[in-house]
Amino acid sequence: MKILIIGAGAVGFNLAKQLSKEGHDISVIEKSHELVKRISEKLDVSVVSGSASSLAVLGEAGIKDTDMVLAVTNSDEINMVVCMIAHHYGVKTKIARIRSPEFSDEQPVMHQNGFHIDHVVNPEKITVDSILNIIGTPGATYVADFTEGDILLRGFNVPDDAPIAGKKLSELKEVESTDSFLIVAIQRNDEMVIPTGETKILPHDTIFVLVAKAALPYFLPMVNRRADEVEKVVIYGVNRASIELAKKLEAQKIQVTMIESDSEKTQQAATVLDKTVILQGNALDIDLLKEASIDIADFFVAVSENEQANILSALLAKRLGAKKAIVLTVDPAFVPIINSLGMDTVINPRLITVGSILQHIRRGHTLSVVKFQQSDAEAIELVAVEGSKIVGKPLREIPFPQGSILGAIVREGAMQIPAGNTIINPDERVIVFALPHAVEKVQSLFISKKDRT
């Protein structure tokens, strides 16, 4: 497929890197000379320097022969204009990253009003949803939901006193609810591994679990003996995402305090938030943090535009008694560094955005893609179509690639953990976890004979 990517920032760069590895013909438009140089040196893709709103630049990038446009610059307006132009050139699929809360993927207004955008990806909405899911799942450090929300992917750091610490996965089969969850991956130090029945769960491992939504309350005590209810959250930074987060926390009857140094932003927040306490000042001020009652905070959420201040304030908040810290970083390269500092959760909207876009590109019937922030591993939700290799045979007879695991099947609306004699039927949803080298081979199992030709 010929794909034109508009913007070579973190999102555009990672999309170009992933999609070129998957064999697509990639062209990129970028006006920053520095970013043009970076992507030209590191990736084997075609790069055009210039403004994407220029018809000449779009023509040079080959828009007339393009199958898909991914408009992922930092400007909503440019992304929308590019999709409108692409429509007039006959480009089949247009995807845009748009931050404005007025637009969402569910709204047909993007087509009806002449914007001709097939899919809108809103990073701020994704960020808020991720933080809410973390706060709503005691002990979780990583969260992702699949299309219909009935199967969840959750990551947990295993404490020393966790009931599952020291146990082999085969021993967990004795637990009654084990047919409602499956540990699909373990992050141990810097290595992501797919476990077997003989793999022992060690303290300080990070485990990634597929679990039925209804079974989550029964699974949580296995990793978190003290699942306290969240009563207080302190947020550092006022912006659209943090205001939306505060609104939703207020609706859940959670006490919220916001810290922001800019007086105009604090006034803006005060006009739209009813119950949130808003403090003007520096989140690195110990006295201000004490005034915010940081010592009884269940979560400190650092989402300001200053990455260094986010990291330092979160470290300080934890030192002063905050139970958990969530840190937002826009630079994907910072994710492993921040994790190494002992932060509970690091959220990178750009990497999450890449996963949201990939689901619309992948061959086969891909419903969703979850990319892991510390590796290129993926959890992929697919539909098993008639005529694909995955359908109609016991799983033990299917050549699943090493470095992957079929984690769950949705059958008649319920999650099932597959076994060797399980046969997948047409149109059933399947969730697969795969390390980077196995992703393409996994996808090939879900492509029908018609699509393979």
C-alpha positions as semicolon CSV with decimal commas, in nm:
position;residue;x (nm);y (nm);z (nm)
1;M;0,000;0,000;0,000
2;K;0,123;0,350;-0,079
3;I;0,089;0,565;0,233
4;L;0,161;0,938;0,262
5;I;0,243;1,059;0,615
6;I;0,212;1,430;0,690
7;G;0,446;1,530;0,972
8;A;0,768;1,363;1,088
9;G;0,741;1,430;1,460
10;A;0,727;1,144;1,711
11;V;0,396;1,009;1,574
12;G;0,489;1,041;1,207
13;F;0,838;0,902;1,261
14;N;0,714;0,596;1,452
15;L;0,440;0,531;1,195
16;A;0,690;0,557;0,909
17;K;0,930;0,324;1,090
18;Q;0,663;0,061;1,164
19;L;0,484;0,073;0,830
20;S;0,801;0,066;0,620
21;K;0,906;-0,247;0,815
22;E;0,572;-0,400;0,722
23;G;0,646;-0,352;0,353
24;H;0,436;-0,047;0,269
25;D;0,555;0,222;0,027
26;I;0,598;0,524;0,256
27;S;0,635;0,893;0,169
28;V;0,665;1,168;0,431
29;I;0,611;1,544;0,410
30;E;0,780;1,761;0,674
31;K;0,873;2,130;0,676
32;S;1,126;2,116;0,962
33;H;1,476;2,072;0,814
34;E;1,593;1,908;1,136
35;L;1,316;1,645;1,126
36;V;1,369;1,590;0,752
37;K;1,736;1,520;0,818
38;R;1,656;1,283;1,106
39;I;1,404;1,070;0,917
40;S;1,620;1,065;0,601
41;E;1,920;0,937;0,795
42;K;1,735;0,676;1,001
43;L;1,462;0,536;0,772
44;D;1,443;0,407;0,418
45;V;1,143;0,617;0,316
46;S;1,081;0,896;0,065
47;V;1,089;1,242;0,228
48;V;0,970;1,571;0,078
49;S;1,062;1,896;0,252
50;G;0,791;2,163;0,257
51;S;0,442;2,255;0,370
52;A;0,173;1,991;0,332
53;S;-0,081;2,259;0,244
54;S;0,110;2,325;-0,079
55;L;-0,034;2,149;-0,385
56;A;0,312;2,139;-0,541
57;V;0,462;1,965;-0,236
58;L;0,172;1,718;-0,222
59;G;0,220;1,648;-0,590
60;E;0,593;1,590;-0,543
61;A;0,511;1,341;-0,265
62;G;0,288;1,146;-0,504
63;I;-0,056;1,217;-0,362
64;K;-0,222;1,125;-0,694
65;D;-0,112;0,763;-0,652
66;T;-0,158;0,741;-0,274
67;D;-0,392;0,487;-0,114
68;M;-0,392;0,640;0,234
69;V;-0,304;0,973;0,397
70;L;-0,205;0,996;0,765
71;A;-0,215;1,363;0,869
72;V;-0,038;1,373;1,205
73;T;0,117;1,720;1,233
74;N;0,074;1,932;1,548
75;S;-0,180;2,151;1,368
76;D;-0,547;2,043;1,356
77;E;-0,607;2,288;1,072
78;I;-0,328;2,154;0,849
79;N;-0,438;1,796;0,912
80;M;-0,796;1,878;0,818
81;V;-0,698;2,073;0,505
82;V;-0,470;1,792;0,386
83;C;-0,755;1,539;0,418
84;M;-0,985;1,766;0,216
85;I;-0,722;1,798;-0,059
86;A;-0,654;1,423;-0,048
87;H;-1,025;1,355;-0,103
88;H;-1,022;1,559;-0,422
89;Y;-0,724;1,357;-0,547
90;G;-0,921;1,037;-0,488
91;V;-0,724;0,908;-0,188
92;K;-0,931;0,621;-0,048
93;T;-0,857;0,655;0,326
94;K;-0,779;0,970;0,525
95;I;-0,683;0,961;0,894
96;A;-0,616;1,275;1,097
97;R;-0,480;1,347;1,441
98;I;-0,706;1,620;1,582
99;R;-0,688;1,757;1,935
100;S;-1,004;1,966;1,930
101;P;-1,264;1,812;2,164
102;E;-1,538;1,918;1,920
103;F;-1,448;1,630;1,693
104;S;-1,434;1,258;1,758
105;D;-1,423;0,941;1,554
106;E;-1,789;0,873;1,628
107;Q;-1,913;1,192;1,466
108;P;-2,012;1,171;1,099
109;V;-1,982;1,553;1,087
110;M;-1,626;1,510;0,961
111;H;-1,766;1,364;0,639
112;Q;-2,094;1,552;0,619
113;N;-1,933;1,895;0,650
114;G;-1,688;1,833;0,371
115;F;-1,377;1,748;0,574
116;H;-1,371;1,395;0,429
117;I;-1,181;1,246;0,723
118;D;-1,244;0,874;0,763
119;H;-1,096;0,837;1,112
120;V;-1,014;1,099;1,374
121;V;-0,760;1,019;1,645
122;N;-0,776;1,250;1,948
123;P;-0,460;1,217;2,165
124;E;-0,609;1,414;2,453
125;K;-0,913;1,187;2,479
126;I;-0,686;0,882;2,467
127;T;-0,469;1,030;2,743
128;V;-0,762;1,109;2,973
129;D;-0,916;0,765;2,922
130;S;-0,582;0,596;3,000
131;I;-0,537;0,793;3,324
132;L;-0,894;0,722;3,434
133;N;-0,843;0,351;3,372
134;I;-0,522;0,353;3,575
135;I;-0,693;0,531;3,865
136;G;-0,991;0,296;3,839
137;T;-0,780;-0,023;3,854
138;P;-0,603;-0,052;4,191
139;G;-0,237;-0,141;4,146
140;A;-0,237;-0,118;3,765
141;T;0,057;0,048;3,590
142;Y;-0,063;-0,011;3,235
143;V;-0,412;-0,017;3,086
144;A;-0,573;-0,079;2,749
145;D;-0,927;-0,169;2,649
146;F;-1,031;-0,350;2,335
147;T;-1,312;-0,249;2,103
148;E;-1,619;-0,348;2,302
149;G;-1,463;-0,316;2,648
150;D;-1,545;-0,670;2,758
151;I;-1,179;-0,779;2,760
152;L;-0,916;-0,568;2,934
153;L;-0,539;-0,562;2,914
154;R;-0,380;-0,458;3,243
155;G;-0,021;-0,437;3,360
156;F;0,080;-0,479;3,726
157;N;0,407;-0,457;3,914
158;V;0,421;-0,765;4,138
159;P;0,483;-0,667;4,504
160;D;0,690;-0,887;4,737
161;D;0,378;-0,993;4,926
162;A;0,153;-1,056;4,624
163;P;-0,022;-1,395;4,644
164;I;0,103;-1,485;4,293
165;A;0,469;-1,399;4,368
166;G;0,687;-1,711;4,347
167;K;0,420;-1,919;4,174
168;K;0,447;-2,088;3,834
169;L;0,178;-2,005;3,582
170;S;0,070;-2,370;3,584
171;E;-0,005;-2,338;3,957
172;L;-0,250;-2,056;3,887
173;K;-0,474;-2,302;3,703
174;E;-0,593;-2,417;4,043
175;V;-0,767;-2,080;4,087
176;E;-1,138;-2,096;4,004
177;S;-1,146;-1,781;3,792
178;T;-0,839;-1,879;3,589
179;D;-1,059;-1,928;3,280
180;S;-1,126;-1,554;3,290
181;F;-0,768;-1,428;3,276
182;L;-0,435;-1,512;3,114
183;I;-0,090;-1,367;3,178
184;V;0,035;-1,305;2,823
185;A;0,368;-1,133;2,892
186;I;0,618;-1,056;3,166
187;Q;0,855;-0,760;3,170
188;R;1,159;-0,864;3,371
189;N;1,427;-0,597;3,392
190;D;1,466;-0,485;3,029
191;E;1,333;-0,802;2,867
192;M;0,978;-0,873;2,755
193;V;0,905;-1,247;2,756
194;I;0,606;-1,463;2,668
195;P;0,563;-1,706;2,959
196;T;0,495;-2,078;2,958
197;G;0,333;-2,291;3,226
198;E;0,675;-2,339;3,388
199;T;0,750;-1,966;3,410
200;K;0,766;-1,846;3,770
201;I;0,634;-1,500;3,859
202;L;0,893;-1,310;4,059
203;P;0,856;-1,007;4,286
204;H;0,909;-0,682;4,093
205;D;0,812;-0,841;3,761
206;T;0,563;-0,645;3,554
207;I;0,295;-0,882;3,432
208;F;0,051;-0,810;3,150
209;V;-0,286;-0,980;3,187
210;L;-0,582;-1,029;2,958
211;V;-0,886;-1,041;3,184
212;A;-1,263;-1,041;3,136
213;K;-1,404;-0,713;3,264
214;A;-1,643;-0,892;3,498
215;A;-1,356;-1,097;3,645
216;L;-1,122;-0,803;3,718
217;P;-1,237;-0,760;4,083
218;Y;-1,155;-1,127;4,147
219;F;-0,811;-1,101;3,987
220;L;-0,695;-0,784;4,165
221;P;-0,639;-0,945;4,510
222;M;-0,390;-1,182;4,348
223;V;-0,150;-0,895;4,277
224;N;-0,259;-0,629;4,523
225;R;-0,347;-0,730;4,878
226;R;-0,441;-0,375;4,972
227;A;-0,675;-0,246;4,702
228;D;-0,771;0,084;4,863
229;E;-1,044;0,300;4,716
230;V;-0,919;0,620;4,551
231;E;-1,031;0,927;4,744
232;K;-0,790;1,207;4,648
233;V;-0,599;1,302;4,331
234;V;-0,357;1,593;4,287
235;I;-0,307;1,711;3,928
236;Y;-0,013;1,925;3,819
237;G;-0,077;2,137;3,508
238;V;-0,386;2,302;3,362
239;N;-0,470;2,222;3,000
240;R;-0,761;2,075;2,808
241;A;-0,675;1,719;2,903
242;S;-0,628;1,789;3,275
243;I;-0,952;1,990;3,295
244;E;-1,142;1,703;3,131
245;L;-0,974;1,459;3,371
246;A;-1,073;1,672;3,672
247;K;-1,435;1,690;3,551
248;K;-1,458;1,313;3,526
249;L;-1,294;1,262;3,866
250;E;-1,539;1,511;4,019
251;A;-1,825;1,306;3,872
252;Q;-1,682;1,001;4,053
253;K;-1,690;1,192;4,386
254;I;-1,309;1,194;4,407
255;Q;-1,142;1,494;4,573
256;V;-0,929;1,681;4,320
257;T;-0,663;1,949;4,371
258;M;-0,493;2,117;4,074
259;I;-0,160;2,301;4,082
260;E;-0,067;2,553;3,811
261;S;0,178;2,844;3,807
262;D;0,009;3,045;3,531
263;S;-0,263;3,275;3,669
264;E;-0,467;3,283;3,347
265;K;-0,479;2,904;3,335
266;T;-0,587;2,880;3,699
267;Q;-0,870;3,125;3,628
268;Q;-0,969;2,924;3,322
269;A;-0,989;2,607;3,531
270;A;-1,184;2,781;3,805
271;T;-1,459;2,882;3,561
272;V;-1,530;2,524;3,446
273;L;-1,459;2,311;3,755
274;D;-1,711;2,308;4,039
275;K;-1,549;2,114;4,321
276;T;-1,179;2,105;4,235
277;V;-0,943;2,301;4,461
278;I;-0,708;2,508;4,242
279;L;-0,375;2,628;4,379
280;Q;-0,154;2,875;4,194
281;G;0,216;2,805;4,230
282;N;0,506;2,577;4,152
283;A;0,461;2,200;4,198
284;L;0,826;2,187;4,312
285;D;0,735;2,406;4,612
286;I;0,725;2,172;4,913
287;D;0,497;2,404;5,111
288;L;0,248;2,419;4,822
289;L;0,244;2,041;4,792
290;K;0,180;2,016;5,165
291;E;-0,104;2,268;5,126
292;A;-0,246;2,035;4,860
293;S;-0,238;1,753;5,124
294;I;-0,001;1,550;4,911
295;D;0,064;1,317;5,205
296;I;-0,288;1,169;5,172
297;A;-0,307;1,175;4,791
298;D;-0,377;0,841;4,627
299;F;-0,241;0,972;4,295
300;F;-0,021;1,259;4,184
301;V;-0,078;1,316;3,811
302;A;0,183;1,533;3,635
303;V;0,050;1,645;3,296
304;S;0,202;1,992;3,254
305;E;0,378;2,099;2,933
306;N;0,713;2,103;3,116
307;E;0,849;1,747;3,101
308;Q;1,134;1,807;3,345
309;A;0,896;1,964;3,598
310;N;0,659;1,667;3,556
311;I;0,935;1,423;3,647
312;L;1,080;1,623;3,937
313;S;0,741;1,711;4,087
314;A;0,631;1,346;4,073
315;L;0,950;1,235;4,250
316;L;0,895;1,502;4,515
317;A;0,526;1,415;4,555
318;K;0,609;1,050;4,619
319;R;0,876;1,147;4,868
320;L;0,618;1,358;5,054
321;G;0,369;1,071;5,077
322;A;0,171;1,039;4,752
323;K;0,091;0,669;4,705
324;K;0,118;0,662;4,323
325;A;0,254;0,891;4,054
326;I;0,147;0,914;3,691
327;V;0,379;1,112;3,462
328;L;0,300;1,231;3,112
329;T;0,582;1,265;2,861
330;V;0,549;1,362;2,495
331;D;0,893;1,226;2,408
332;P;0,885;0,845;2,358
333;A;1,260;0,829;2,433
334;F;1,189;0,945;2,790
335;V;0,958;0,653;2,871
336;P;1,222;0,397;2,981
337;I;1,422;0,667;3,160
338;I;1,124;0,783;3,365
339;N;1,027;0,423;3,442
340;S;1,378;0,362;3,576
341;L;1,327;0,647;3,825
342;G;1,054;0,452;4,003
343;M;0,746;0,619;3,858
344;D;0,435;0,402;3,881
345;T;0,297;0,486;3,538
346;V;0,436;0,674;3,239
347;I;0,192;0,782;2,968
348;N;0,308;0,882;2,623
349;P;0,016;1,006;2,409
350;R;0,221;0,988;2,091
351;L;0,291;0,615;2,122
352;I;-0,073;0,549;2,211
353;T;-0,176;0,750;1,904
354;V;0,044;0,534;1,682
355;G;-0,139;0,222;1,804
356;S;-0,477;0,385;1,742
357;I;-0,380;0,465;1,383
358;L;-0,226;0,125;1,308
359;Q;-0,558;-0,054;1,361
360;H;-0,696;0,121;1,051
361;I;-0,400;0,018;0,835
362;R;-0,319;-0,341;0,917
363;R;-0,402;-0,614;0,671
364;G;-0,679;-0,849;0,768
365;H;-0,966;-0,755;0,997
366;T;-0,777;-0,573;1,272
367;L;-1,003;-0,411;1,531
368;S;-0,742;-0,259;1,761
369;V;-0,368;-0,243;1,820
370;V;-0,201;-0,179;2,156
371;K;0,169;-0,092;2,140
372;F;0,381;-0,132;2,452
373;Q;0,582;0,172;2,553
374;Q;0,902;-0,003;2,658
375;S;0,922;-0,234;2,356
376;D;0,771;-0,274;2,013
377;A;0,555;-0,565;2,130
378;E;0,186;-0,548;2,046
379;A;-0,150;-0,680;2,159
380;I;-0,368;-0,711;1,851
381;E;-0,743;-0,769;1,835
382;L;-0,848;-0,938;1,512
383;V;-1,152;-1,098;1,353
384;A;-1,106;-1,455;1,231
385;V;-1,246;-1,444;0,878
386;E;-1,369;-1,732;0,666
387;G;-1,086;-1,878;0,459
388;S;-0,804;-1,765;0,689
389;K;-0,549;-2,011;0,826
390;I;-0,664;-1,955;1,185
391;V;-1,017;-2,088;1,121
392;G;-1,144;-2,445;1,134
393;K;-0,846;-2,635;1,277
394;P;-0,734;-2,714;1,633
395;L;-0,487;-2,449;1,749
396;R;-0,217;-2,712;1,806
397;E;-0,213;-2,766;1,427
398;I;-0,170;-2,399;1,342
399;P;0,191;-2,276;1,295
400;F;0,182;-1,992;1,545
401;P;0,514;-1,802;1,529
402;Q;0,756;-1,814;1,820
403;G;0,728;-1,496;2,022
404;S;0,348;-1,483;2,013
405;I;0,058;-1,614;2,215
406;L;-0,314;-1,635;2,141
407;G;-0,453;-1,490;2,461
408;A;-0,830;-1,491;2,432
409;I;-1,130;-1,564;2,212
410;V;-1,464;-1,387;2,234
411;R;-1,725;-1,658;2,180
412;E;-2,096;-1,580;2,211
413;G;-2,013;-1,262;2,397
414;A;-1,789;-1,424;2,659
415;M;-1,412;-1,443;2,695
416;Q;-1,257;-1,788;2,661
417;I;-0,897;-1,893;2,721
418;P;-0,795;-2,115;2,427
419;A;-0,640;-2,460;2,458
420;G;-0,460;-2,682;2,208
421;N;-0,783;-2,847;2,091
422;T;-0,973;-2,519;2,056
423;I;-1,112;-2,451;1,707
424;I;-1,174;-2,089;1,611
425;N;-1,489;-2,020;1,413
426;P;-1,541;-1,755;1,144
427;D;-1,618;-1,403;1,272
428;E;-1,498;-1,468;1,627
429;R;-1,280;-1,200;1,786
430;V;-0,931;-1,306;1,888
431;I;-0,664;-1,123;2,091
432;V;-0,301;-1,204;2,025
433;F;0,013;-1,082;2,202
434;A;0,323;-1,070;1,981
435;L;0,684;-0,963;2,009
436;P;0,803;-0,738;1,722
437;H;0,950;-1,010;1,501
438;A;0,626;-1,214;1,515
439;V;0,368;-0,943;1,436
440;E;0,363;-0,982;1,058
441;K;0,350;-1,363;1,076
442;V;0,059;-1,346;1,321
443;Q;-0,133;-1,115;1,088
444;S;-0,084;-1,353;0,796
445;L;-0,282;-1,621;0,983
446;F;-0,590;-1,397;0,981
447;I;-0,592;-1,305;0,612
448;S;-0,843;-1,485;0,389
449;K;-0,735;-1,668;0,074
450;K;-0,905;-1,398;-0,133
451;D;-0,700;-1,120;0,034
452;R;-0,376;-1,317;0,001
453;T;-0,401;-1,332;-0,374
